[in-house]
Amino acid sequence: GQQFMESSLRRIKRLKEIRQQKKLKFAIEVDGGINEREGKKCIAAGADIIVSGSWFFSDEYKKII
């Protein structure tokens, strides 16, 4: 049940830039405070994998599915 850190978006974008510039192959994974809204932001910033623990089992998620 962590809170999402908005500063992570800047780091995700920077990692994506580095990966492209240096032609590296690695996945960008984000964990911590990920819900539907934050997950979309992370994907837009360049995340490849998002981990959502607490939100996945929450009532909010159950309403969506």
C-alpha positions in Angstrom: 0.0 0.0 0.0 2.7 2.5 -0.9 2.1 6.0 -2.4 3.2 6.6 -6.0 6.1 8.9 -6.3 5.6 11.4 -9.2 9.3 11.9 -9.4 9.5 8.3 -10.7 8.1 9.5 -14.0 11.1 11.7 -14.7 13.4 8.7 -13.9 11.4 6.4 -16.2 11.7 8.9 -19.1 15.4 9.3 -18.5 16.0 5.5 -18.5 14.1 5.2 -21.7 16.3 8.0 -23.3 19.5 6.2 -22.1 18.2 2.9 -23.5 17.5 4.4 -26.9 20.7 6.5 -27.1 23.0 3.6 -26.1 21.0 1.0 -28.0 20.7 -1.1 -24.8 18.2 -3.9 -24.2 16.6 -3.8 -20.7 13.1 -3.6 -19.4 11.9 -0.7 -17.3 9.8 -2.1 -14.4 7.9 0.1 -11.9 6.5 -1.0 -8.6 5.0 0.9 -5.7 1.7 2.7 -5.6 0.6 1.6 -9.0 -3.1 1.9 -9.8 -5.0 2.4 -13.1 -4.2 6.1 -13.3 -0.5 5.8 -12.3 0.0 2.8 -14.4 -1.1 4.7 -17.5 1.4 7.5 -16.6 4.2 5.0 -16.2 3.5 3.3 -19.5 3.3 6.7 -21.3 6.7 7.7 -19.7 8.3 4.5 -21.1 7.8 1.7 -18.5 7.6 -1.8 -19.9 6.4 -3.6 -16.8 4.2 -2.3 -14.0 3.6 -4.2 -10.8 0.4 -3.6 -8.9 -0.1 -5.5 -5.7 -2.4 -3.8 -3.3 -4.5 -2.1 -5.9 -5.0 -5.3 -7.8 -6.8 -6.8 -4.7 -8.6 -3.6 -3.8 -12.3 -2.8 -4.2 -11.5 -0.1 -6.8 -9.9 -2.8 -9.1 -12.9 -5.2 -8.6 -15.2 -2.5 -9.8 -13.3 -2.1 -13.0 -13.3 -5.8 -13.8 
